[in-house]
């Protein structure tokens, strides 16, 4: 049994995938997520449409103090440099959104790719894509977690090539794992990524 096998097996439902991932150790779960190629991530995103709607608490659990960093390991579908992290925190005094940025080997070149994650409720088209959007049109407008890089807009430097006018729509896979699809403006890019939260 493996995550890749379950995703590609025609009879699999998202609750079966969730139960499988929830039963793994943290290291094994991250290993399984890293095995997902492009076709598997696209299929997983489709399957996750039937999952319970994802919430901000998936990315930063409720018990986490404001401005405390929560790390999600990522695997994307780009041709190279496929592993990265999205790092989130809850702003002080604001539970309706999260701040975050992208960490990885490309950050010194491309920049941190700051974003604000917020629910899609109220926008019917966005809701169909996922219940939370990682929104690069927005960047943190308040204090961020200690040790994070300086906040810069996504119109600054080479970030404009990757993050400018981009949104990632997120769906829940399991307690720790989510799957996202990238859009540029309102156009789906055909690019996906899976995240696995550290506890």
N, C-alpha and C positions, 0 to 999 in steps of 0.2 A: 504494500500500500504506500502511496505517495500522493502529495498534493497535485503534482502534474498529472498523475494517473486519474485522480478523481475529477479534475477539471475537464479532461478530454473524454472521459467516459460519458456516453450519451445519457445514461439514466441518473446521473448525479444531481442532487439538489443542494442548494446553498447551505441548508441546515446540516447536511451531512459533512460538508467541507468545514463548517464552523466547529462541529463536534470533534472532527479529526484534529484540527489545529489547536483547539482548546485542551486536548489531551496530551500535547507534546510538551517537552521541556522548552525553556526559552531558547536555548542554543539550537535545538532541533527545529523549532518553529522558524527561526531566522534562516537556517539552512534551507528549509523547504521553500520559503518565499524566494530565496536567491536563485532557485532552479527554474523560475517561471520565465519563459521566453515570451516573445511578442504574441504569438497565437494563443498561448495559455492565458496571458493577461487580458487579452480582448475577450476571450471566452469567460473568464472569471468576472469581468466587469458586467457582462450580460447576465450571468447567473446571479450576481449580487443585486440585481434589480428586484429580486424577490426577498431579499433580506430585510430585517427591520431597519427603518431609517437610521442612518448614522447621526450621532450628536457631537457637539463640541466636547462633551465629557469623554468620548472615545479617545480624543487626542490629548486632552489634559484631564485626568480623572478628578472628580469633584473634591476629593480630599487633598489635592495638591494646592499648596499655598500660592498666592499670586506671585508672579515674577520668578517662579521656579521652572527651570528648563525641563521639558520632557522630550526625549529623543525617539524618533522613529527611523529605523533603518529602511532604506529604500532600494528598490531594483526597478530601473526603467527599461524602456524598449528602444533606446537610442543604439546606433551601431557600435558605439564605444563608450567607455567611462560610465558603465551602467549602475554602479553602486554609489550611493550618496546617503545623506541624512536630511530629513526635515526636522527642525527643532522648533518646538512650540512653547509658549508660556501664556498664562492668563494675565491680562493687564490688571493693575491694581484698581479695585473699585468698579470693574466692568466685567460682568459675567456673560455678556451677550456676544462676545467675539474673542478671538485669540490672535496673538501676534506670533510671527514665525519667520524663519529664513532657511536657506539651503546651505548645508555644509558638505564639503567634499573637495577633491583634488582640484576642481575647476574654480573654486571660490577666489583664489588669488588672481585669476585671469578674468573671469566673468563677473565677479562680484557676488554678494550674498543672496541676491534675489529675495528681498524681504516681501512679506505678504501679510494680509489680514484674513483669517478664516472666519466665516460667519454662516449662519443658516440660510438656505435658499427659500424658506417659507415665504409665500406671497408672490413668487414668480413661478407660474405654472410650468413654463418651459424649463427653467432651471431645476425645479423640483423633480422633473422626470429624469434629469441627468444625475442627480444625487442630492442628499439632504443638507450637505455642507459644501461650500465652495472655498477653495484656497485662491484668494483673489489678489493677483499681482497689480491690479489697477490701484490698489490701496497699499500703503505701507504704515507701519506703526507710527502713531502720532503722540505717543507717550513713552514712559519708561519701559525698557525691555529687560530681559534677564541679565544678571551680572555676567560679564565676560563675552557677551555677544559683540559682533562687529558694529561699527557706527552705522546707523540707519541712513541709507541713501535711496533716492527714488529709482525706479526701474527704467527711467529714461537716461540714466547716468552711465556713461562708458559702454563697455561691451554687453552689459546686462540687457540693453535694448534688443539685442539679437535673440535672446532666449525668453526673457520674462515680460517685456513690455507688451501690454494689451493682452495678457494671457490669464486664463482662469482654469483651475483644475477642479473638476466636480467629483466628489468623493462618495463611495458606497461602502457600507459595512460588509466585511467578510466574516470576522470572528471577534472575539473579545479583544484581541491585540492587532488584528490584521485588517487593513482597508485597501481598496483599489480605486485608482483615480484615472480619469480621462481628461486630456488636455484640450482646451479650446483657445483659439486666437480670435479675439472678438467673439462672434457667434458661430464661427466655423470650427467644426471638430477636426482635429489634426491627425487623428489615427494613432496617437501616441498615448501610452498607458504607463502607469507605475504602481507598484504594490508597496505598502508600508507595513512595518512590523514594530509595534511600540515596545520600548524598554519598560520594565517594571522596576 
